[in-house]
């Protein structure tokens, strides 16, 4: 049996690449734009802790993430904070034409 490294043990670049893929392949176009667009807009300045927050967000269901971003549901305590507030602005979503 091969041990796979946890997200903390993988190089930051590999974690970022995985987060980008996961953020743009959510299952619905709306979630892809919201979560993928957020990743594209903000990831370049993220610290390792902020990336860990985003990885935790990616583990959640799309319906919940979208409800938190739209402000129609309260987020769990471990996801509340400045990054979710940035996501709630929705000023990062660019819909390709």
C-alpha positions in Angstrom: 0.0 0.0 0.0 1.4 3.4 -1.0 1.0 6.3 1.3 -0.2 9.5 -0.4 1.0 12.7 1.1 -1.5 14.9 2.8 -2.2 18.4 1.4 0.3 19.8 3.9 3.1 17.6 2.6 2.6 18.3 -1.1 4.6 21.2 -2.7 2.6 24.4 -2.8 2.7 24.5 -6.6 1.1 21.1 -6.8 -1.6 22.0 -4.3 -2.4 25.2 -6.3 -2.7 23.2 -9.5 -5.0 20.7 -7.9 -7.1 23.5 -6.4 -7.4 25.2 -9.8 -8.6 22.0 -11.4 -11.0 21.3 -8.6 -12.4 24.8 -8.6 -13.1 24.7 -12.4 -14.6 21.2 -12.4 -17.4 21.3 -9.9 -20.2 19.8 -11.9 -22.3 22.8 -12.8 -21.4 25.8 -14.9 -22.6 28.2 -12.2 -20.4 26.7 -9.5 -17.4 26.6 -12.0 -17.8 30.3 -12.7 -18.2 31.2 -9.0 -15.5 29.0 -7.5 -13.2 28.9 -10.4 -13.5 32.6 -11.0 -12.7 33.2 -7.3 -9.6 31.0 -7.6 -8.4 32.8 -10.7 -8.9 36.3 -9.2 -7.3 35.7 -5.8 -4.9 32.7 -5.7 -1.8 34.5 -6.8 -1.5 36.2 -3.4 -2.6 33.4 -1.1 -0.5 32.2 1.7 -0.4 28.5 2.6 -3.1 29.1 5.2 -5.3 30.7 2.7 -4.8 27.9 0.3 -5.7 25.4 3.1 -8.9 27.4 3.6 -9.7 27.1 -0.1 -9.0 23.4 -0.1 -11.4 23.0 2.8 -14.0 25.0 0.9 -13.5 22.7 -2.2 -14.5 19.8 0.0 -17.9 21.2 0.6 -21.0 20.7 -1.6 -21.5 23.3 -4.4 -25.0 24.2 -3.2 -23.6 25.1 0.3 -20.7 27.1 -1.1 -23.0 29.1 -3.4 -25.4 29.7 -0.6 -22.6 31.1 1.6 -21.2 33.2 -1.2 -24.7 34.6 -2.0 -25.3 35.2 1.7 -28.4 33.1 1.8 -27.0 30.7 4.4 -24.5 31.1 7.3 -21.2 29.4 6.7 -19.6 27.0 9.2 -17.3 28.7 11.6 -14.1 27.2 10.1 -14.9 28.8 6.7 -16.2 32.2 7.8 -13.7 35.1 7.6 -12.0 37.5 5.1 -11.8 35.1 2.2 -15.5 34.2 2.3 -16.2 37.9 2.6 -14.2 38.4 -0.6 -16.1 35.6 -2.3 -19.4 37.3 -1.3 -18.6 40.4 -3.3 -18.9 38.4 -6.5 -16.9 41.0 -8.3 -14.5 38.4 -9.7 -16.9 36.4 -11.9 -16.2 36.9 -15.6 -18.5 35.0 -17.8 -16.9 34.1 -21.2 -18.9 35.2 -24.2 
